[in-house]
Each structure stands twice: as C-alpha cells, then as structure tokens.
Amino acid sequence: MFTIRYNNTEVQFDQAIRLRDLIEDPDHKYPVARVNNRLREMSYKFAYDADVEFLTLDNREVVHVYEASLRYLIAMAFHNVYPDYQIKFKYSVSRSIFCYIVNDLEADIKDILKTIGAEMERLVKLDLPFVRKSVTTEEAKAFYEDNHYEDRIDILNYRPDDTVHFYTCDGYMNYMYSYMVPSTGYLAEFHMFPFDIGFLIQYPRAEADGVIPPYQAAPKYIDTLRRASVWASVVEADTIANLNRHVHANSVVDFVHMCEAKHNALLTELGDRIAKNKQQIRLIAIAGPSSSGKTTFSNRLRIELMTRGLRPITISLDDYYLARDLIPKEPDGSVDLEHIHALDVELFNQNMMDLIAGVEVDLPIFDFTTKERGGYRKLKVTEDNPIIIEGIHALNNELTNRIPKEQTYKIYISPQLQLNLDNHNPISITNLRLLRRIVRDHQFRNASALRTITMWDSVRAGEFRWIYPNQEHADFVYNSGLQYELNVLKKYALPTLQEIPNDSEHFITANRLIKFLKYFVDIDDKFVPNNSLLREFIGGSCFQED
C-alpha cells in the first residue's frame, strides 16, 4: 500500500499506477508532472509514496518539454511530406525557433510551410502517442546511419550513458534530448511564418503565462545571430562534436585564441565607429541581460577607446537610486529596485547635459548601507572624455530623454552562441547565461547553484520587462559569446549543480543542465587569457581587484 498526494487529496493504492490514470485531462492541460520534485512524463508508472503536481505551460520546465516535442512534430511532418529535405533548428529572436532547409536554401518556403502546417494540424488532430524506446548506443548509431542522420553520429561518442532514449510516433522515430508530451494532441498551440531563408516557429512561453507572446521584430539582433552562425561554421564549431574535436586534435590553444580574436575584432569595429564620430558621441550606454559580461566589456571598450586618444569616464547608474520611500512598490508592498523610476531620471539627465556642456557637476553618491544618498562628488569632463554608463535601463529612451540622440551611442551586449547538439537540437542561449551566473555566483558570492536557480525566474522577469523591449534601440550589438566557454564552465558548474538535492523543486533544472554539460570535453582554464570576458565568471581577470 502506498499513498499519493495530489490536487489537495490523498489517495492510497495497492498496485502501481501511471500518472495519466490519476487525472482526467480532456483539454491536454498537463503535459508532464512533478513527482517528489522529479519531472516525469504522464506515462510514468510508480508504486511508492509521492507528492504529485500536474504542471502546465506557465512552468518553464514544461515549456522546455513542449518546445522539444514541437520540434519533433515539425521534423515528423517534414519526414512525412518532404522526406528528402534536411532541416536544422536554431533558437532565434522574439522567443521563437528558427528552422531552415539545409540541402535546399532556394526552396519556396511559403508553399512548403503551408503544406507542413497542414500536416502538423493533421497529426495534432489524430492525437498520436509518443512512445519511449530505449536502444543501445550501437543501435542508435546504426539507426542514424540508415536514416542519413550523419550530424548525430559523432555526438554519441560523448554521450555518458550506454543507452539512447528514442521516441516513436506512428512509425516515425527521433530523439530530442528531452522528455516529451504524451501525444501530438498536446501540441496544438504554435504559429509559423516565413522568415529569411527559413521560417520562425512561435510557441507558448512560461513568462507569458503559457500563451504565445506577440512577435516583435528585431533586425539588429537577428543580424548578430546570423553572423554568429556563419562564424561558428567557418571555425568548424557549430556542433558540440565539432567543438570537442578542437580539444582532441590538440588545437585548443589556436581555437581559444581564434574565439578571443573574434571578440577583439568586434571591439576594434566598435572603437572605430565611436572614434569616427567622437565629436558628436558624448554618452556611451551599455545594457544587456544578466551574465552577458558587461563589466569586462566596459573595461575593454574603455581601453579600446584610449588607444584612439580618448579618455572615457565611467559613471554608475546605481548612484542615482532614490530613497526607498520614493521607489515604486511591487504588488506585495516591497520596493521595485529594477523599475526605471527607482532612479532619479531627471537628475541624471540634467547632470549628463551639464557635463556634455562642459559644466562642473556635483554627482550623487548613493550609500547602500543607509539606502539613501550619501553625498556628492565633483566632476568636469572635456571633449575627449566620453561618458560610459552601464545598467539595466541604459538603452531605455526614457533614461536619456533630454539628451540629444546624436550625442548618445547605445550598445546591447549578450552572448549569441550558435551551437547545436545536432541539426534538430539547438542549444539555448538562456541556459548559457544561467550557467555563467551559476559559476560567477559560486566563485565570487559564495552562492550555491540552488540559490541562483531559485532567483532565475525573477531575473528573467526583469529582463523581459526592462531589457528586451529596448534592445533594438542599440546602435551596436556586441556578441559576448565565446564558442569554447561551455567546455571551461563545465568543471565549475557541475559540482555545485550536483549539490542540489533530489527533493528540491529545482532539481529538475539542475538535472537537465548536468545532462547537457556532460557532452562537453573539458578545456583547462589555463588557456583562457586574463583579459577574456570569460574570466568575469571563472575568476583570474586582470580587471578584478584582489
């Protein structure tokens, strides 16, 4: 006899039961469930005491499962109606997936998409079950060879397990490195439309309460992704298997410095643009999501500009915090420190305008101990002193509303790593940033991975509210991703991730990241230059004080 607690009820059973038999789900609301804080598919059968929570699409781990299952459905539809086409997925702009046909870049996407969409709708209506099938690594290799999945064969060499968990559906078989929804009927929510050489796929998002968010075009951001994808292919590091070959081939030193040289080239390009207009540009504003490497980037940009005869001055937006009683409140009554009106926007604008005009200014100093303004410092700048600011609101036009547009230069920074496990399985940029933050918090703040993951949803909410809506205001997008960085971050992230107990609600996220990281071959951090942006997270940066 065992007891299962779910939906505010407690029921006893004397024989094993499947999750799907515990609850009626005619509307396909529950793709997966949490059983004792472990993510489980609805087909999971068990016979032990458990707390069960049936999860919906307002949960980010459920969205991971939904998105992987949707890629499966698209690949299945292509297999059914266009079997000769090879497709590749990449994560893209506006919380969507980008897909294109690898072996026919001139294909008529509009007509193809119409046919594929109809096939997907047909499969959804049939409500076909996804059935898990475990095979040996050798059997998986033979399957890949027989079906011309050459892009998947090499990654098997780095798989730590002896088995591969395929999913079959109506005779079609594929593997998306993820749990799956119970059946095709759960995948009714998606939007697809032609984009560039392929098409974009939108799907429900947790941060949008389980619905598909509105599409927001971002041509500057997309151009950065496109350039990153091309470069990853040029240096033969567009998949984990290709990336790992650089380590095995003893070309790791060359490869690391190729990636660093790419950063240097972007800095040179940026420095040239600013220097070319140095008579006009007086304020340089830098913003990006969490763990983008803003601190190191700001320092390296400052030095880059110094080589051109400029002497940049850095001003902290934190000094413009208002007193706590003047800051907007959250619904629960706590202060909203991320709100733009937590800053004295009027004073900031006046100070910047006066500095640009050559007037000596009393800049505020915020005392974080007393949580109020603690005094002032005098500053006067000349024409060769561009002002650098960095912060969550740096690209927000409201922050600089009184400063002439031609006098500001806005930079958006974010890691745009374009890397795949294989053609059907891209690697999430958000997961890269989360891993960066886990490593940095553990190295410098004595914070566990558990604490970082616990805060991540709140961090992401702030990004969606204050950063992403302003990214297209940027004059330059700096890709802070380093193609080799996950090979270095792995050894720092794994120990703290493995400390998260399996009874934690965040074990699901930790377990997913652990499985993903194990595919990377270690690169010793001795190869990482001390001015590398990666040093901001692992330590040893020449820009960090002892």
N, C-alpha and C positions, 0 to 999 in steps of 0.2 A: 504494500500500500504506500502511495506517495501523494504529496499534496502540491497542487499548482495554484498559485495566487495570480489572478488577472482580472482586469476590469472591476476592481473593488469586490471581487468574490474570491472564495477559497473553496476549491473542489478537490476531492480525493479520488484517485484512480487505482485500480489494481493491475492494470496492464499498460504497456507502452502506448503512447498516443502521439499523433502528429499535430503540429501547430495548427495546420489548416482545419483540423477537426474540432478545435476549441472555439472557433468563432465563425459566424456566417459573414461572408464578405461579397455580396452580390454586386457591389459597386466597385470592387477592386481597389479598396482604400488602403489596404495593408500589404505592401509588397514584401516586407520582412518583419521580423520581431526580434526583440531583445530577450534572451533567456539567461537569467543570472548575469546580466551585463555582457553577454556574448551575443554577437549578431548571428542570427540563424535564419535560414530560408524557411518558407512556410511548409516545406516538405519534411522538415526536421522531425525525427521521431525520438522520443526520450521517455525515461521511466525513473525520474528522480524528483525530489522536492525542488521547486523552482518558482521564482518570481518572473512572470512573463509580461512584457509590454509590447503591444502591437503598434508598430511605428508607421507614420505617414510621411508624406513628402515635405513636411516642414522640418524634417530632420536631415542634416547634411549627409549622414552616412547612408540614409535611404536614397538620397539623390545620387550618390556615387553608384549605387546598385542600379537605379533606374537608368542613368546615363550609359553605363556599360551595357545594359540589356538593350537599350535603344540602338547602340552601335551594332550589336549582334543582329537586331531586326533589319537594319539597313543593309548590312553585309549579306544577310539571308535573302533579302529582296533582290539585290544585285545578282546573287548566285542563281536565283530562280529565273530572272528575265534577261539578264545580261551576263551570262556565265564567263565570257571571255574578258570582261573588264576587271582590272585590279584596282581597288580603291585604297585610299590612305586617309586616315583621320588625323586632325591636329586640333588642339584647343585654340580658340580664337577670341575675337572681340565680342563684347556685349553678351557675355555669359553663354556662349554658344559653342558648337563644334563645327570645324571646317572640314569638308570632305572633297576630294578630287579624284579623278580617274588617272592613275599613274601611267597607264600604257596608251592613253589617247587624250592628250591635252587639248585637242581641237574638237572634241566631241560636243554635240549640241546639248548642252546641259539643260536647257529649258524643256525640251521634249523628253529627255531621259528622266528628269526629275518628275515630270508628270506621270510617267509610267511607273517609276519607283514608288512614288507616293500612293498610287492606286494599289500597287502590290502590297505595300505596308498596311494600308487600310483593310485589304482583304485578309491578311494574316491576323490582324488585330481582331477582326470580327469572328474569325474561326476560333480564337481563344486557345491556341495550341500550347500544350505544356512544354516547359523547358525541363529536360531530364538530365540530371548529372550523371556522368560516366567517367570512371577513373581508369586510366590506362598507364602502362609503364612509359618511361621516358623513351625507350626504343620504339614502342608502338606509336608514340606521338611523333617521333621523327619520321617513321615510315608513312604516317598519315600526311604529314607536311610535304614529304617528297612526292607522294602520289597526287596531291592536290595542288602542286606547284606553289606552295607557301614557303619559298626559299628564304623570305625575310624572317621566318620564325625558327629556322633550324638552329642557327648559331646560338640563340639565346638559351636553348636547352642546356648548353654547356655550363651555364652559370646558374641554373636552377638548383637550389639546395635539396629539393625533395626528389624522391625516386619515382613519384607518380605525377601525372598531369590530369587535371580535372576538366574534361571537356563537357560541353552541354550539347545535347541533341534536341532538335525540334523538327518534326515532320521530315525526318531523313537528312536534315542539314546538321553539320557538326562544326563547332567553333569554340574558342576559349578566349575570354576577355579579362582574365586575371581578377575576377570578381565573382561574388555571389550574383545570382540572377533573380529577377522577379519570377513568380510562379508560372506565368503563361503570357503569351503575346497580348491577351486581352487587357493586361495591366498597362500597356504602352500606347494608349490612345491619345495622350497629350504630347504633341510635338508640332512645330512649324518648320517648314523647309522652303528655301528660296535661293535662286541662283546668286552666286557671288564670285567675282573674279573668275578664275579658271575652274571653279567648282561650285559648291553650294554650302550654305550655312544651315545648321540644324539647331533650333531652339528647343528647350525642354524645361520642365518645372524646376524651380530653384527653391532651396530651403529658406534663403534670406528674403524671398518673395512670398513666403507662407505657402509654398507648394504649388504656385502657379507659374506660368511662363511670363517673365518680365517683358516690358516693351523693348523692342530693338532700338539700339542707339548707335548710329553710325560713328565710326572713329577712324577716319582715313589715315591720320598720322600714326596712330597706334598700329594699325594694320600694316602700314609700310614697314614699321620696325620689325614686326613678326615675319614679314616676307623676307626681309634682308637677313634676319637671323636664321631662317630656314635654309636659304641659299648658302649661307656661310657654313652651316652645320654639314651640309652635303659636300661642300668644297673641301673641308678638312677631314672628311670621312668620319664624322662623329654624330651622325643623325639618329643612330640607334644605340642602345646600351651595348650590344655585341660589338659594333664598330668602335665605340668608345673604349671598351675594355681591351680591344686589340692594341691600342696605343700603349697600354701598360705592359702587355705580354711581349710586345715587339721591342721593348726597351727604348722606345722613342718618347718616353714620358716627359723627359726634360724639354725636348723640342715641342711637344704638344702643349704642355703647360704654358710655355712662353709664347706659342702661337696665340693662345687664348688671351694672354695678358697683352700681347701686341695689338690684338683687336680692340681692347679697352683703350690702349694708348692712342690708337688711330682715331677712335671716336672722340677722345679728349682733344686731340690735335684739330680735328674738324670743328669741334665746338669752340675751341680757343680762337681759331681763325675767324669764325663767324662773329664772335663778340669783338675781337680786335678790329675787324673791318669796320665796325660801327661804334667804335669806342667813344666817339664824340657825342653820340646820342644815348647809348645804353649806360644808365647810371645805377639801376637796381636789377640785380640778378636773383630771381626767385626760384627755389628748388623744392619740389614736393614729389612724393611717391608713397606707395603703400608700405606697410610695416616690413622691415628687414630687406629693404631694397638696397641698402648700402649708402644711404645719404651722407653719413658722416665722413666716410673715407672719400666719397666722390667730391664732396665740398672741398676737402683739403687738397685733393689732387687738381681740381679745377682752379683753386686759388693759386697753386704753384704754376699751373699751365699758363695762367694769365700773367703771372710775374715774369715768365720768360719773354713776354711781349712788352715789358716795360710798365705794366700796370701794377698797382699795389692795392689789391682788394681788401676791404674791411668787412668783417662778419658781425652781424647784429642778430641777437637771439630774439625770436618772437616770444619766447617764454617770459621775457621781461615786461611784456605788455599785458600780462594777465591782470584782470580786475580783481578787486577784493571779493571774497567769497559771497558776500551778501548781494553783489551786483551781477553775479553769474547766473545765466538761465538754469532752471531746475529741470531734472528728469521727472517723469511721472511719479516716481516713488519719493520725490522730495529731495533727492541728492543733487549736488551740483553737477552740471554737464560741462566738464572741463574741455571736451572736444568741440563744443559749439563755437562758431566764429565770434559770437558776442560774449564769449568768455574773455576775449581780448579787447583792449581799448583801441578799436579800429580808428576812431577819429584822431587820437593822439599819434598813432603810428603814421597815418597819412600826413599829418602836419609835420612830424619830425622828419619824415623822408623828403617831403617837399622843401623844407628849410635846408636840410643837408645838401640836397642837389643844387640849391640856390647859393651854396657857399656860406650859409649862416651857421655859426656855432650853436649847438643844440645841447640841452640837458636831456640825456636819455634816461629813462626809468630803469631802476634795478629792482627786480622782484625778489623778495625774501621768502623762500619756500618753507622756512621754519615757522615764520609768523603768518604765512599765507597772505601777505599784503605787500604793497610797495614799500621798499626799504630805503629808498634814496635815489640819487641821480648821479650820472657821470657825464662829463662834458666831452663832446666830440665835434670835430670840424673836418670835413673832407675836401679834397681838391678834385680836379677833373680826372686825375689818374687813379682815384680811389673808388672804383665801382663797389657798391654795397651788395653783399651776399646775404640773403635770408633763406632759411630752410625751415619747413614745418608743414603741418597737415593742411594749412589754409593758404600756403604760398601761391598757389595757382588760382585761387578764388578771386575773381574780379572785384568782389566787394572789399577785400582786404586792401586793394590798391586803387580804390575807386577815384581818388583825386589826383593820382599820378599819371601824367600823360603816357599813353600806351607805347609810344615810340621810345620812351625812356626806360621801359622795363623789358627784361628778357626772361621768359619763363621756361623752365626745364622740368620735364617729367622724367623721373627715373624709376625703373622697375626691371627685374630680371625677366627677360623674354626668351628663356631657354626653349629651343625647339628640339625636342628629343623624344624618341618613341621606343617602346619595347619592341614593337613590330608595326606593320602598316595599319593594323586595326586598333592599336593600343597606344595612344599618346600619353605623355607624362604631364601631369598637372603642374602649372606654374605656381598655383597657390600652395600645393604640397611642398614645393621647393622653398618657398618663403617661410612656411611653417617650420620646416626642418632647420633653416637658417636661424630662426628665432629660438627654437628649442636649444640649439647648440650655444648661441650667444647668451641666452638667459642662464644656462647652466654654467658656462665658463666665467661670466662676469657678475652675475647676480645671485649666484648660489641657489638658483631656482630649478626645480625639477621639471621634467617634461610634462608631468601631470599638471603642474600649475600653469605652464604655458598653454597647454591644450585646453584647460578649463577656461582660460581667458580668450581663446582664439575667436569664438563666435562674437564676442563683444568688440574685439579688434576689427573683425571683418565688417561688422555693422557700421562702425565709424568710417571705414574705407568707402563703403557703398554710399554713405551719406555725404561725405565731405571731399573725398579724393577723386573717385572715378568720374563724377559728374563734371569735374574741371580739367580732366586730363587733356582734352582737345584744345584747351586754351594755351597749351605749351607751344613755344617756338621751336623746341628741340626735344626729341625723345631719346633718352640715353638708356641703352640696353645694358643693365648691370649684371646680366647672367654670364657665368663662366662655364663653358661646356664640360669642364672636368670637375666641377666643385662637389658634386654628389659623391664622387669617388673619395674625396677628402673628408666631407662631412660625415660620412658613414660611421667611421670609428668613434666619432664624438657623440653622435646621436643615438647609436644602438644601446649603449649601456644605460643611459637614463630612460630611454623608451622601455627597455626590458624591466625596469624597476616598477613600472605601473602594474599594480596587482590585477589579477583577472576578475576581481569582483568590483573593480572601478567602472563607472559608467563610461570612462574614456579609454578603457582597454580596447574597444573596437577600433578606434582611430589609431592607437599605438600599434596594434597588431597589424593593421593594414600598412602602416609606414614601415614596420620591421620587415614584412614580407617583400616589400618593394625594394628596400635598401640592400637586401641580401644579394641582389643581382649585380651589384657594382663591385668591381675589383678595387681594393684599396690603393690609393696613391698617398705616399708618405708626405706629410705636410712640410718636410724639409725642402721640397721642390717649389713651395709657394713663396714668391717674393715678399719681402716685408712691407712693401707698399701696395700689395694686392688688396683689392676690395674684399676678398675672402678673409683676409686677416681680421677684419672687423668682427667676424663671428667666431673664429677659432683662436684668436689671440696672436701676439707677436707682431702687431702692426707698429710700424715706425711712427704712426700718428697717435698712438695711445700712450698716455702717461703711465709711468711705473707705479 
